[in-house]
Structures are given as structure tokens and as C-alpha cells.
Amino acid sequence: MRNGTNLYALDISGATFTKACGGPCTEGCVTLAQIGEDAWALGDSKRPDAQPLRFTTEELDAAGIDPARFGLGA
């Protein structure tokens, strides 16, 4: 992150995750939550107990993940 914040030090206990689905979502979906300015958590609805991975907006963009697909703004 620009200010040097450790993404994994951010508290995500109150984060609201949104699913992005290309279909009926019967198999599970990728979930995304904005957890801070320029900070995102990416989860898997099939594995709700797994710790979400965390990324900056720049990293999401490099991976081709668009928060708008989740109804979220960057």
C-alpha cells in the first residue's frame, strides 16, 4: 500500500463480502470486500472458514479483477 500499511494487519471482522458470479453460483463464488482505502480482501464462498487473501487496488487490477463486477467501486 502507498502508506506502507500491512494489509494483513487490517481488521476485517466487520467487512461485507459480495459475490461475483458468472452463473447460478451453485458451486460457490469468489467474494470481495473493500477493507480500507486501496485495500481489498478476496475470499471463497465454498471455504468460508479460509482466511481471505488481501490485495491493493493495483494488485487487483494487475490480476484482472474488477471491483465493479462485484458492484463495488475502486
C-alpha positions as CSV (number, residue, x, y, z in Angstrom):
1,M,0.0,0.0,0.0
2,R,1.1,3.5,-0.5
3,N,1.4,4.3,3.2
4,G,3.2,1.1,4.0
5,T,0.3,-0.5,5.9
6,N,0.4,-4.2,6.2
7,L,-2.8,-5.5,4.6
8,Y,-3.0,-8.4,7.0
9,A,-2.9,-6.1,10.0
10,L,-6.2,-4.6,8.9
11,D,-9.3,-5.7,10.9
12,I,-11.8,-7.3,8.5
13,S,-14.2,-8.6,11.1
14,G,-16.9,-6.1,10.0
15,A,-16.2,-6.4,6.3
16,T,-19.1,-7.1,4.0
17,F,-18.2,-9.6,1.3
18,T,-20.0,-9.5,-2.1
19,K,-20.2,-12.4,-4.6
20,A,-19.4,-12.1,-8.3
21,C,-20.9,-14.8,-10.3
22,G,-20.9,-15.6,-13.9
23,G,-23.7,-18.1,-13.5
24,P,-26.1,-19.6,-10.9
25,C,-23.4,-19.7,-8.1
26,T,-24.3,-23.3,-7.2
27,E,-20.6,-24.2,-6.9
28,G,-19.6,-21.2,-4.9
29,C,-18.2,-17.9,-5.8
30,V,-15.3,-15.5,-5.4
31,T,-16.2,-12.9,-2.8
32,L,-14.6,-9.4,-2.4
33,A,-14.7,-6.7,0.3
34,Q,-13.1,-3.3,0.5
35,I,-11.3,-3.3,3.8
36,G,-9.7,0.1,3.6
37,E,-8.6,2.8,1.2
38,D,-6.8,0.9,-1.6
39,A,-7.2,-2.4,0.3
40,W,-9.3,-5.5,-0.6
41,A,-10.0,-8.9,0.8
42,L,-10.7,-11.8,-1.7
43,G,-12.5,-14.9,-0.4
44,D,-14.1,-18.1,-1.5
45,S,-17.7,-18.8,-0.6
46,K,-17.0,-22.6,-0.8
47,R,-14.5,-22.2,2.0
48,P,-15.9,-19.6,4.4
49,D,-13.5,-20.6,7.2
50,A,-10.4,-19.9,5.0
51,Q,-8.7,-16.6,5.6
52,P,-9.3,-14.2,2.7
53,L,-6.3,-13.1,0.6
54,R,-5.7,-9.4,0.7
55,F,-4.6,-7.1,-2.2
56,T,-4.2,-3.4,-3.1
57,T,-6.3,-2.0,-5.9
58,E,-3.2,-2.0,-8.1
59,E,-2.7,-5.7,-7.4
60,L,-6.4,-6.5,-8.2
61,D,-6.1,-4.6,-11.4
62,A,-2.9,-6.5,-12.4
63,A,-4.8,-9.8,-11.8
64,G,-7.7,-8.6,-13.9
65,I,-10.1,-8.4,-11.0
66,D,-12.5,-5.5,-11.4
67,P,-14.4,-4.5,-8.2
68,A,-17.2,-3.1,-10.4
69,R,-18.1,-6.8,-11.3
70,F,-18.9,-7.1,-7.6
71,G,-20.9,-3.9,-7.5
72,L,-18.1,-2.2,-5.7
73,G,-16.1,0.9,-6.6
74,A,-12.3,1.1,-6.5
